[in-house]
Structures are given as structure tokens and as C-alpha cells.
């Protein structure tokens, strides 16, 4: 299948490109590299021994995006492009609404105009907000708690409305839980340009010596060790979920799936696993809880297992080993090139 991937140079996008190419799909990439590096795409080509067209444009640019669709003629699009840091979205809400919603409308309009049949959207488990339903199924009421999460919910609604009135377009919404890890080659991985927002790249940078210590937000939750529990999924499992969605996802209208493992790990369990993987002590200290954090967040992935015939298979230990291989081989990320 010919698949256009927006934001393909990003963390999840680059791993999904590898999974697509290994699966025999033909790909092209749209990325403006505002929060990613062209080096990631060169490394995807190295891993897969396959070259592919790359269009350095902003997906919000309607005419440029349409031109790519007309030139490449994709059968499906996977839309990753957008801003994704929760904290930054609180500080810069209008930027998030502009980036995430405008790019989604632009890409969707181009897909409809060129007869694309499948649209896969990168969404988030943060759409569920502070739900008490754990593990969390897809029919849980949405309660987004940040501008970032609200943009994702709005984009879901926009795509659902578009699919309802365009019979040729099917939309699959994938709500990610907590992606971690890296490709086992060590060539591609998570490369935040500033201080990491997510746990594992922060832990990785403490281990490599780029950051002094990890702050653990609260140890008084109702969990076995008092620290928050999250559903961490290896990024390669997540990438394979997108390939499964191409094959088994919505054939008409809209379908939504959680991509997670169905099991949770605490912050201190992740620290312990990474200490084992790296052979280095992870300096950390306990500080107060962050506003809005919940004790446990975990997916109910049974719908994806049943309908997409997909299930996460890699362990937390594997994810930490792969993340450390990436970090130790690339202490400055792609900027070291």
C-alpha cells in the first residue's frame, strides 16, 4: 500500500516508517523538521535499505500539502504531524490549537480531494483525563485536561465528522498510552530538543550524565511503592499497531483503538529497570505531586487485540535496554551528527 506519513521524522513516526517498510509498504514523508531531524529519516533508510521521497513542508500549508497528495497518490495517510508537549501547551495554547487543528484539517481535505481511502490519526490516552476506569476502555467518556489533549479530542471529532459525509474515507483513531524504548539497532530513538517531558528520556539523560537527577512527583499514591503507575508500551509495538490498523482498521466511518499493554509500571520500577539495563545508578529524589496527575493510568487494549489482531509483545526490560543502547550510542541525539 502507498502510505503518506506526516511528521515521519518524529519519534513515533520514524519507528512507524521502519515497520511500514519492513511490511512491504511504499512510503513518503511530510515533515517541516520544526521538532525533529532529517537525520532520523536517513537512518530509517539505512535500517530498511530503502529510500523514499521526503517533502519538507508544513502540513498546515493547504496548497503544498495537496500538491504532495497529487504527486505521490497515496492510498492511506498516517497523520502524526503536530505539537505534543502537555506543559508547553499550557504555556502556548494558541500555538497548539493552530498547529494541531490546522494541520489535521489541511491533511484531511487533501485526502478527500484525492480520494484517499484510509486515514489513521495519532491521538492520545490523555483524552481520557482523570478517569477512574482502570484499565480504560475506548468507550470511557473523554475529559481532556490540557490544551494539547483538547486539540487531539477536537481533531478526533473533526475527522469523525469528515468520515461521516465522505463515503470513501475511513478513519482510525489510535489513542497511545506511554511510548518508550527505541529501535534495537540503536540508530533511531526519542530525541527531545529541550529538557524531556517524558519519563524514560529523562531517566536516560540522567544515566548518560546530561541531567543531574530525576524528580519523582509524589510517593504517597495508593500504589504498591507509592509512585504513579503508567502503561508503558515499546515504541516498536506501537509502530506495528499502525501497520495493523492499515490492514484491519475501519473499512468505513470511524473506529477508535487504545494502543497499550494493559499492564502498568510505577516510576520507581522504571528507574530500577533502567538501572539494570544501563548499569548506572539513576540519581532521583522525591518531590511533591504534580497537579492533575492520577495514581494509575492503564489501557484496556482488548479491542485492538480482537479487531486489529495486534498485541504488544515487548517487555519493559527490553524497552529500557533499547533506550539505553540508543542513548549511549547517541549521547547528543541526532544533533551529534
C-alpha positions as CSV (number, residue, x, y, z in Angstrom):
1,X,0.0,0.0,0.0
2,X,1.2,3.6,-0.7
3,X,1.2,5.4,2.6
4,X,1.9,9.1,3.2
5,X,3.3,9.8,6.7
6,X,3.1,13.3,8.1
7,X,5.6,14.0,10.9
8,X,7.5,11.0,9.8
9,X,10.8,12.2,11.2
10,X,9.5,12.3,14.8
11,X,9.9,9.6,17.5
12,X,6.8,7.5,16.7
13,X,6.8,8.5,13.0
14,X,10.3,7.2,12.3
15,X,9.7,3.9,14.0
16,X,6.4,3.5,12.1
17,X,8.2,4.1,8.9
18,X,10.5,1.2,9.7
19,X,7.5,-1.0,10.4
20,X,5.8,0.0,7.2
21,X,8.9,-0.5,5.0
22,X,9.6,-3.9,6.7
23,X,6.0,-4.8,5.9
24,X,6.5,-4.1,2.2
25,X,4.6,-0.8,2.0
26,X,5.7,2.2,-0.1
27,X,6.0,5.4,1.9
28,X,6.5,9.1,1.5
29,X,7.1,11.7,4.3
30,X,5.9,15.2,5.0
31,X,7.8,17.0,7.8
32,X,8.9,20.6,8.4
33,X,11.5,19.4,10.9
34,X,10.4,22.0,13.5
35,X,10.7,19.4,16.3
36,X,12.6,16.6,14.5
37,X,15.7,16.0,12.4
38,X,16.3,14.9,8.8
39,X,18.9,12.6,10.2
40,X,16.2,10.3,11.6
41,X,14.9,9.7,8.0
42,X,18.4,9.0,6.7
43,X,18.7,6.4,9.5
44,X,15.3,4.8,8.6
45,X,16.6,4.4,5.1
46,X,19.8,2.7,6.5
47,X,17.8,0.3,8.7
48,X,15.3,-0.6,5.9
49,X,17.8,-0.4,3.0
50,X,15.0,1.6,1.2
51,X,14.9,5.2,0.0
52,X,11.7,7.2,-0.1
53,X,10.6,10.7,-1.0
54,X,10.6,13.4,1.7
55,X,8.7,16.7,1.3
56,X,9.9,19.4,3.6
57,X,6.7,21.4,4.0
58,X,4.4,22.5,6.8
59,X,1.3,20.3,6.8
60,X,-0.8,23.4,7.6
61,X,0.1,24.7,4.1
62,X,-3.0,23.6,2.2
63,X,-1.7,24.1,-1.3
64,X,1.7,22.5,-0.6
65,X,0.0,19.5,1.1
66,X,-2.4,19.0,-1.7
67,X,0.4,19.0,-4.2
68,X,2.2,16.2,-2.3
69,X,-1.0,14.1,-2.3
70,X,-1.5,14.7,-6.1
71,X,2.2,13.8,-6.8
72,X,2.6,10.8,-4.5
73,X,-1.0,9.5,-4.9
74,X,-1.2,7.7,-1.5
75,X,-3.9,5.1,-0.7
76,X,-3.6,5.9,3.0
77,X,-2.3,8.6,5.3
78,X,-0.9,8.4,8.8
79,X,-1.1,11.8,10.4
80,X,1.5,12.3,13.2
81,X,2.4,16.0,12.5
82,X,1.7,18.3,15.4
83,X,2.9,19.6,18.8
84,X,2.7,17.2,21.7
85,X,4.1,18.6,25.0
86,X,1.5,19.0,27.6
87,X,3.3,21.6,29.6
88,X,4.2,23.7,26.6
89,X,0.5,23.5,25.5
90,X,-0.5,25.2,28.8
91,X,2.0,28.0,28.2
92,X,1.2,28.3,24.4
93,X,-2.3,27.2,23.9
94,X,-3.0,29.1,20.7
95,X,0.1,27.7,19.1
96,X,-1.2,24.2,19.9
97,X,-4.7,24.9,18.5
98,X,-3.2,26.4,15.4
99,X,-0.6,23.6,14.7
100,X,-2.7,20.6,15.6
101,X,-6.1,21.5,14.3
102,X,-5.0,23.4,11.2
103,X,-2.6,20.6,10.1
104,X,-5.3,18.0,10.6
105,X,-7.9,19.9,8.5
106,X,-5.3,20.5,5.8
107,X,-4.3,16.9,5.5
108,X,-7.9,15.6,5.7
109,X,-9.0,18.0,3.0
110,X,-6.2,16.9,0.7
111,X,-7.0,13.2,1.4
112,X,-10.7,13.8,0.5
113,X,-9.8,15.7,-2.7
114,X,-7.5,13.0,-3.9
115,X,-9.7,10.0,-3.0
116,X,-7.6,8.6,-0.2
117,X,-9.5,5.7,1.5
118,X,-7.7,5.4,4.8
119,X,-6.8,8.0,7.4
120,X,-5.0,6.9,10.6
121,X,-4.7,9.6,13.3
122,X,-2.2,9.8,16.1
123,X,-4.2,10.5,19.2
124,X,-3.6,10.2,22.9
125,X,-4.8,8.5,26.1
126,X,-4.7,11.9,27.8
127,X,-8.0,12.4,26.1
128,X,-9.5,10.3,28.9
129,X,-8.3,12.8,31.6
130,X,-8.7,11.8,35.2
131,X,-10.8,8.8,34.7
132,X,-11.5,6.3,37.4
133,X,-12.0,3.5,34.9
134,X,-8.8,1.5,35.1
135,X,-7.9,-0.3,32.8
136,X,-9.5,2.2,30.5
137,X,-11.6,1.1,27.5
138,X,-12.3,3.2,24.4
139,X,-15.9,4.0,25.4
140,X,-14.7,5.9,28.5
141,X,-16.1,9.5,28.5
142,X,-13.4,11.9,27.3
143,X,-12.2,14.5,29.8
144,X,-9.0,16.2,28.4
145,X,-7.1,18.2,31.0
146,X,-4.7,20.3,28.8
147,X,-4.8,22.3,25.6
148,X,-2.7,19.5,24.0
149,X,-5.3,16.8,24.9
150,X,-8.2,19.1,23.9
151,X,-6.6,19.6,20.4
152,X,-6.5,15.8,20.0
153,X,-10.1,15.4,21.0
154,X,-11.2,18.2,18.6
155,X,-9.2,16.6,15.8
156,X,-10.9,13.3,16.5
157,X,-14.3,15.0,16.2
158,X,-13.3,16.8,13.0
159,X,-12.2,13.5,11.4
160,X,-15.2,11.6,12.6
161,X,-17.5,14.3,11.1
162,X,-15.5,14.2,7.8
163,X,-15.7,10.5,7.5
164,X,-19.5,10.6,8.1
165,X,-20.1,12.6,4.9
166,X,-17.3,11.2,2.7
167,X,-18.1,7.6,2.0
168,X,-14.7,6.7,0.5
169,X,-12.9,7.9,3.7
170,X,-12.4,5.6,6.7
171,X,-10.8,7.0,9.8
172,X,-9.0,5.0,12.5
173,X,-8.2,6.9,15.7
174,X,-5.3,5.4,17.7
175,X,-5.0,6.5,21.4
176,X,-1.5,5.9,22.6
177,X,-0.6,5.4,26.2
178,X,3.1,5.9,27.1
179,X,5.6,5.0,24.3
180,X,9.2,4.2,25.4
181,X,12.2,2.4,24.1
182,X,14.0,2.7,20.7
183,X,14.7,0.6,17.6
184,X,17.1,-2.3,18.6
185,X,19.7,-1.1,16.1
186,X,20.3,2.0,18.3
187,X,20.0,4.1,15.2
188,X,16.7,5.9,15.9
189,X,15.1,6.8,19.2
190,X,13.5,9.6,21.2
191,X,15.4,12.8,20.9
192,X,13.8,15.7,22.7
193,X,15.3,19.1,21.8
194,X,14.9,20.5,25.3
195,X,14.5,19.1,28.7
196,X,12.5,15.9,28.3
197,X,8.8,15.9,29.1
198,X,8.5,12.1,29.3
199,X,9.9,9.8,32.0
200,X,12.2,7.5,30.1
201,X,14.2,10.0,28.1
202,X,14.7,12.0,31.3
203,X,16.0,8.9,33.0
204,X,18.2,8.2,30.0
205,X,19.8,11.6,30.2
206,X,20.4,11.3,33.9
207,X,22.1,8.0,33.2
208,X,24.3,9.5,30.5
209,X,25.1,12.5,32.7
210,X,23.3,15.2,30.7
211,X,20.9,15.8,33.5
212,X,21.7,15.8,37.3
213,X,18.7,14.0,38.7
214,X,15.2,12.8,38.2
215,X,12.4,14.3,40.2
216,X,9.8,11.8,41.2
217,X,6.5,13.6,41.7
218,X,4.9,12.0,44.7
219,X,5.4,8.8,46.6
220,X,2.1,8.8,48.5
221,X,-0.2,7.4,45.9
222,X,-2.3,4.3,46.5
223,X,0.1,2.1,44.6
224,X,2.5,-0.6,45.8
225,X,5.5,1.7,46.1
226,X,3.6,5.0,46.3
227,X,4.6,6.3,42.9
228,X,2.4,6.7,39.9
229,X,1.7,3.8,37.6
230,X,1.5,4.2,33.8
231,X,1.0,1.8,30.9
232,X,4.4,2.0,29.1
233,X,4.5,0.5,25.6
234,X,7.6,-0.2,23.5
235,X,7.6,2.2,20.5
236,X,8.2,-0.7,18.1
237,X,5.0,-2.4,19.3
238,X,3.2,1.0,18.9
239,X,4.6,1.3,15.3
240,X,3.3,-2.2,14.5
241,X,-0.1,-1.2,15.7
242,X,-0.2,1.4,12.9
243,X,0.6,-1.3,10.3
244,X,-2.2,-3.4,11.8
245,X,-4.6,-0.5,11.5
246,X,-3.8,-0.2,7.8
247,X,-4.9,-3.8,7.3
248,X,-7.7,-4.3,9.8
249,X,-8.8,-0.8,10.8
250,X,-12.0,1.0,9.9
251,X,-13.3,-0.1,6.5
252,X,-15.9,2.7,6.6
253,X,-16.8,5.5,9.1
254,X,-14.6,5.8,12.2
255,X,-13.1,3.4,14.7
256,X,-11.0,4.1,17.8
257,X,-8.5,1.8,19.5
258,X,-6.2,2.0,22.5
259,X,-2.6,1.1,21.9
260,X,-1.2,0.0,25.2
261,X,-0.1,-3.2,27.0
262,X,-2.8,-3.5,29.6
263,X,-0.3,-3.5,32.4
264,X,1.3,-0.7,34.3
265,X,4.7,0.1,35.8
266,X,5.5,2.6,38.5
267,X,8.1,5.4,38.2
268,X,10.4,3.5,40.6
269,X,10.0,0.3,38.7
270,X,11.1,2.1,35.5
271,X,14.1,3.6,37.4
272,X,15.0,0.1,38.6
273,X,14.7,-1.4,35.2
274,X,16.8,1.3,33.6
275,X,19.4,1.0,36.3
276,X,19.7,-2.7,35.4
277,X,19.8,-2.0,31.7
278,X,22.4,0.7,31.9
279,X,24.5,-0.5,34.8
280,X,24.3,3.1,36.2
281,X,22.7,4.5,39.2
282,X,19.8,6.9,38.4
283,X,20.0,9.9,40.8
284,X,16.5,10.8,41.8
285,X,14.6,12.5,44.6
286,X,11.0,12.5,45.7
287,X,9.2,15.8,45.4
288,X,5.5,16.8,45.8
289,X,2.8,15.6,43.5
290,X,2.0,17.5,40.3
291,X,-1.4,18.9,39.9
292,X,-3.6,16.7,37.7
293,X,-1.6,13.6,38.0
294,X,-3.5,10.4,38.7
295,X,-2.3,7.3,40.6
296,X,-2.8,4.8,37.8
297,X,-3.3,5.1,34.1
298,X,-3.6,1.8,32.1
299,X,-5.1,0.8,28.8
300,X,-7.7,-1.8,28.1
301,X,-6.2,-3.0,24.7
302,X,-8.6,-5.9,24.2
303,X,-10.5,-4.2,21.3
304,X,-7.2,-3.7,19.3
305,X,-6.3,-7.3,20.0
306,X,-9.6,-8.6,18.8
307,X,-10.2,-6.3,15.8
308,X,-6.8,-5.2,14.7
309,X,-5.2,-8.6,15.5
310,X,-2.4,-6.7,17.3
311,X,-1.0,-7.1,20.7
312,X,2.1,-5.5,22.4
313,X,4.7,-8.2,23.0
314,X,7.9,-6.4,24.2
315,X,8.8,-6.0,27.9
316,X,9.7,-3.1,30.0
317,X,13.2,-4.6,30.3
318,X,13.6,-4.8,26.5
319,X,12.4,-1.2,26.2
320,X,15.0,0.0,28.7
321,X,17.8,-2.0,27.1
322,X,16.9,-0.5,23.7
323,X,16.5,3.0,25.1
324,X,19.9,2.8,26.7
325,X,21.5,1.5,23.5
326,X,20.1,4.5,21.6
327,X,21.1,7.0,24.4
328,X,24.6,5.6,24.9
329,X,25.4,5.4,21.2
330,X,23.9,8.9,20.6
331,X,24.5,11.0,23.7
332,X,23.6,14.2,21.9
333,X,20.8,12.5,19.9
334,X,20.7,13.4,16.2
335,X,22.5,16.7,17.0
336,X,25.7,14.7,17.3
337,X,25.8,14.1,13.6
